[in-house]
Amino acid sequence: VVVSAASGAVGSVVGQLARIRGARAVGIAGGPEKCGYVIDELGFDACIDYKLDDTAEKLDRALKEAAPKGIDGYFENVGGAMMNAVLPRMNPFGRIALCGMIAGYDGQPIPIDNPAWFLISRLTLQGFIITEHMDVWPGALQELGAHVAGGRIKYRESIANGIENAPQAFLGMLKGANFGKQLVKLAA
């Protein structure tokens, strides 16, 4: 399973759940500090630094090295160059869960360079919005809580102090400046 934004709030949990279930987890994150966190603290098998592997060729080479048998599952939080790099590495009948497209949050379209990969590899792309799964929410909370309490799921929080810092915290999150979940602590 390859997870984009692997050091973020959602991606970090997805990768850890994949490992708990016995899958190989490969994260994509920005910078050596975040990749170190993804591997050393979160327990992913590998992490690709998209800031170091900053061309399509380098990203393809890094994906091939991190997932030499190809990719069966991709959890997409970013879009753009990440998605375009992953598609050719997907195994036949691979699945993509589309949870976010942070590359397009500024309103710009996010093109897929070669949509033929969906046909060639018979890929499934499914949007994932948590509110469509409220029927399993109580059980999921119980399972996740047990994993956190048991130390199997770790997390980090970036905290901005004061509501006046909320806009900057939000923009920083969109640019990948935070680790884990971005919170704003209101003044007491």
Stockholm file with secondary structure:
# STOCKHOLM 1.0

chainA/1-188         VVVSAASGAVGSVVGQLARIRGARAVGIAGGPEKCGYVIDELGFDACIDYKLDDTAEKLDRALKEAAPKGIDGYFENVGGAMMNAVLPRMNPFGRIALCGMIAGYDGQPIPIDNPAWFLISRLTLQGFIITEHMDVWPGALQELGAHVAGGRIKYRESIANGIENAPQAFLGMLKGANFGKQLVKLAA
#=GR chainA/1-188 SS CEEETTTBHHHHHHHHHHHHTTCCCEEEESSHHHHHIIIIITCCSEEEETTTSCSHHHHHHHHHHHCTTCEEEEEESSCTHHHHHHGGGEEEEEEEEECCCGGGTTSCCCCCSCTHHHHHTTCEEEECCGGGGGGGHHHHHHHHHHHHHTTSSCCCEEEEESGGGHHHHHHHHHTTCSSBEEEEECCC
#=GC SS_cons         CEEETTTBHHHHHHHHHHHHTTCCCEEEESSHHHHHIIIIITCCSEEEETTTSCSHHHHHHHHHHHCTTCEEEEEESSCTHHHHHHGGGEEEEEEEEECCCGGGTTSCCCCCSCTHHHHHTTCEEEECCGGGGGGGHHHHHHHHHHHHHTTSSCCCEEEEESGGGHHHHHHHHHTTCSSBEEEEECCC
//
